[in-house]
Amino acid sequence: MGKVIDVMSLYPKDMNIYGDSGNVLVVLRRLALYGYEPRLHAYNQGDEWPERVDMILGGGGQDTGQKKITGDLFKRAGRLRDLAADGTPMLMICGLFQLFGEYFETSEGERLDGINVLGAYTVGQSHRMIGNLVEHSDEFGDVIGYENHSGQTFLREGTLPLGHVDHDGTGNNGEDHTEGARVGNVIGTYMHGSLLPKNPAVVDFLIRAAVTRRYGEFEPDQSSEQMFELARLDALADKARKVAAARPR
């Protein structure tokens, strides 16, 4: 048995749209191929918080899904902020990206407060930003996914974007050519896809951060078969990236 890594899927019942659960599957698979033992905790509102959390993955959802989970999210906000400050890697997609910021003001003027892990705020608009997207990141190279959101997200000073986009009308707000946000090991992004199967560099960042935080170093213990399978998945991801990058919006 390998060293255990505890992975939390945050609100999968209400915040899992456009295949975001695929992010969880690819993390579990790659952890196992590196020789670790992934242990998945699906956390929904009202559930007991697990004893150990090494990585947290959250997806997108409709506005109704966001409203359903906000009460429970605020009960867990202090713990989530502490975990983020302590270096726990997190990936929050779309709706949870918004709620991990300061607030989300809907197009009707209703305000949903966030939990202030990421220095960002979101304002709803009638126009949707939707389509295939390639963003450029210093750490991960090109990140490839699919955005579908009407909220415009603006980053506070000192909050870094995940990457930059080339065109107006895309990314966080359609104006400043930023996409996503990074604070420490926490990533927020509008990239669906699912994102991680096509972006191994992002998956491996989350995995290395989780393993190093728990065990002090990242030391894969792999068989030749596991190495071969990991290389096969990377080759498939490369093909998928090329296809996705060539698709029109």
Protein Blocks (a to p, Z undefined) as FASTA:
>chain_A
ZZddddddehkllmcgehlmmmmmmmmmmmmmnopacddddddehiacdfbdfbdcdddd
dfklmmmmmmmmmmmmmmmmmmmmnopacddehjlmmmmmmbdcdfkopacddehlagcd
ddddfbdcedddddddfklopaddddddfbdcdddehiacfbdcfbehiajlomnopgcj
dehjaccdfbdhifmlmmmmlmmmmmmmmmmmmnopacddddfklmmmmmmmmmmmmmmm
mmmmmpcZZ
